[in-house]
Amino acid sequence: MKILITGASSGLGEELARQYATKDNELILLARREDKLFKLRSEVFERAKSVEVVVADVTLFDELQVKIDKIGHVDMVILNAGISVGHSSKITPIADFKNLYDVNLTANHAILEILLPKFQEQKSGKIVFISSLASLISMPSSKAYSSSKRALNAYAEGIRYKYKKDGIKVINILPGFIQSEMTDKNSFHMPFLLNTVDGVKKIKKAIEKEKRIYAFPLRFYLIILLLNTLPHFLREMIVNSIYK
Ligand SMILES: NC(=O)c1ccc[n+]([C@@H]2O[C@H](COP(=O)([O-])OP(=O)(O)OC[C@H]3O[C@@H](n4cnc5c(N)ncnc54)[C@H](OP(=O)(O)O)[C@@H]3O)[C@@H](O)[C@H]2O)c1
């Protein structure tokens, strides 16, 4: 299987590359940090069928699309590249807000604009979105991130409905906290934090089972679902008591 992983230079993407590095798989690792991608390539090279590195900034859409087109045939794309703007009580500057949406949402469309016609022609293809449990509840300190991931959910849902008839599978993963460069920056307590290897094992299993939506860890997901059933005034009280 030929697998394109975006955001493969650290965190979940890096670990996904490790776990998909088997003799059956041809890996394409995409991110900006060339040194990290080549280091990972040398680590997994012998275990995989092949490993290609694509150095790209996903927000430079024109260049990105040329690079994606050059890859040719792809069986599965894991749209994992993502950023947060940190957890601050300050208003997010517009440039940071726009960049966040470019990476977390728009870049995925830029990639799929190129890949979807190929998948349609192949009559197959798997698209894996990496959303977040944060898409289900918007915390006061992460409005930009939560909203970008909620928009991603809506986008993934539409893509799933539209391309089912073409044999294209859409899997949307909603992880809770997993150890990575992104979460290493958080100074607050992260409930149900998973280590990277275990978190990615769960993601890989959900992809193998072709789950439409996979939200985890289950206990964290259930708490959020429960919160979302409460009347708004009560939810507001609880959220504001957690995030003072
Ligand atoms: N860790 C968690 O708890 C958690 C929970 C829910 C969802 N997620 C999601 O999981 C995904 C991976 O995050 P992570 O936790 O593994 O964070 P991470 O370690 O910070 O990794 C982010 C990856 O995205 C890439 N990236 C960022 N901006 C890019 C750009 N402009 N162009 C190309 N690549 C870019 C980074 O590579 P370069 O810097 O080399 O470009 C890096 O490889 C994200 O979508 C995140 O929202 C994470």
The ligand as an ORCA input file, in Angstrom:
! r2SCAN-3c Opt
* xyz 0 1
  N      -1.149     15.286     20.305
  C      -2.422     15.407     20.646
  O      -2.810     15.344     21.826
  C      -3.454     15.590     19.584
  C      -4.819     15.454     19.952
  C      -5.799     15.611     18.999
  C      -5.425     15.871     17.695
  N      -4.114     15.999     17.346
  C      -3.778     16.272     15.969
  O      -2.792     15.366     15.539
  C      -2.040     15.937     14.488
  C      -0.560     15.763     14.751
  O      -0.214     16.571     15.872
  P       0.927     16.184     16.900
  O       0.314     16.155     18.231
  O       1.664     14.996     16.419
  O       1.818     17.510     16.832
  P       3.299     17.771     16.377
  O       4.236     16.814     17.006
  O       3.495     19.221     16.630
  O       3.283     17.484     14.819
  C       2.712     18.347     13.886
  C       3.206     17.965     12.498
  O       2.586     18.855     11.559
  C       3.585     19.363     10.709
  N       3.263     20.709     10.230
  C       2.882     21.776     10.976
  N       2.755     22.855     10.196
  C       3.071     22.461      8.935
  C       3.151     23.131      7.695
  N       2.879     24.425      7.572
  N       3.503     22.411      6.609
  C       3.802     21.098      6.705
  N       3.719     20.407      7.854
  C       3.380     21.089      8.957
  C       4.859     19.387     11.554
  O       6.001     19.312     10.714
  P       7.031     20.499     10.394
  O       7.050     21.423     11.566
  O       8.317     19.771     10.159
  O       6.504     21.116      9.135
  C       4.714     18.111     12.349
  O       5.219     17.026     11.623
  C      -2.496     17.384     14.385
  O      -3.447     17.520     13.347
  C      -3.154     17.633     15.719
  O      -4.115     18.671     15.670
  C      -3.126     15.880     18.277
*
